[in-house]
Amino acid sequence: MEPGRVRIRRSVAALPPYRAGRPAPLGPDGRSFKLSSNENPYEPLPGVLEAVQASCAQMNRYPDASNAAISERLAEALSGSGVDVQPDDLVFGTGSVTVLATVLHAACEAGDEVVYAWRSFEAYPLAVQLAEATPVPVPLAADGSHDLAAMRAAVTERTRVVMLCTPNNPTGPAIPHDELVAFVDSLPADVLVLVDEAYVEFVDDPAATRGLEVWRSRPNVVVLRTFSKAYGLAGFRVGYAVAHDDVSAALRSCTLPFSVSVPAQAAVIASLDAHDALMERVAALRDERALLASGLRDLGFSVPQAQGNFVWLPAVERTQAYADAFAARGLMVRAYVAGDAQDGVRITVGEAEANRLALEVASGLEH
Ligand SMILES: *Cc1c(COP(=O)(O)O)cnc(C)c1O
């Protein structure tokens, strides 16, 4: 062994280095819009800033490690949608990406397989590898939707978890409810199905998956949700799993204590109190999404069904050129460059002005 070098776990040393996102470039008029991280463009919901500020007076105290108040309040809010959710069914973490990693840690032995669609959320392959599991990415269908038949065929006796992202980030389509249910029912009962509903509030397709309903009636389903997107709390890092007893107990066992901070817990309660204002904003963003998607389709782009707060612009070999064209006008979008036919650009639905500008830029793109 070389002297003076510490040893890093082999699977960790083999991971690609972390690359930080770039700040939004300035447009010609000195303005810029960050449309690259599916963030919410709005100011805090009414009452949230005040609740957070008040909570800061307790910064010398640890937060409630059991997340009792937010569990109680959220269970009540979720049950309002008609599916019975109890406080104990909820396991919180610092963003749902952390909860996702915990699910994989809890479920996978080294070498177990995790099946997921690709392209999808970029954290998936990383989280699978951190859990020492083997990623099994299954290509999306041509329209950017999950190819559930191909995913079913990819399941082997080594498969421990299947992750489904609905609506899919970055391409946009939601998995139809009936198809997802049939898929779950076709799997061995000991395969955990993780339904990632990070964008569920933005869904308006009545046929789309209703994750909580599937969870309620299927013991091997876990639903993941977040306060980062519709609720606009990305900076506070709060996400959660809705899980049955065996899974929630395992998640609690491998969650480090005190993960959700005092101000984050205050923000969650105040955000749930601001339900009506939240729904107004979600409706406004859906309207903006419809304008952006139909505008791009009118320009001749084949934009897939957009059910999140973003639209997907297929661009193949022009992906980087498109991203540069947006950047030149002060719009930071997300370019996905893998060098294949699925490459494209994801545009987050932002302020009305940003969306107009995005359409203007798109009207000048070659395709
Ligand atoms: C943004 C996102 C998440 C959640 O992120 P957190 O901020 O960690 O809660 C989870 N899944 C998908 C698909 C996402 O796009």
The ligand as an ORCA input file, in Angstrom:
! r2SCAN-3c Opt
* xyz 0 1
  C     -36.451     17.223     -7.682
  C     -36.727     15.776     -7.624
  C     -36.746     15.087     -6.419
  C     -36.635     15.715     -5.094
  O     -35.673     16.402     -4.704
  P     -35.496     16.862     -3.202
  O     -35.244     18.317     -3.345
  O     -34.336     16.081     -2.721
  O     -36.730     16.562     -2.425
  C     -37.038     13.732     -6.407
  N     -37.299     13.091     -7.538
  C     -37.306     13.718     -8.708
  C     -37.646     12.953     -9.921
  C     -37.002     15.069     -8.792
  O     -36.985     15.666     -9.981
*
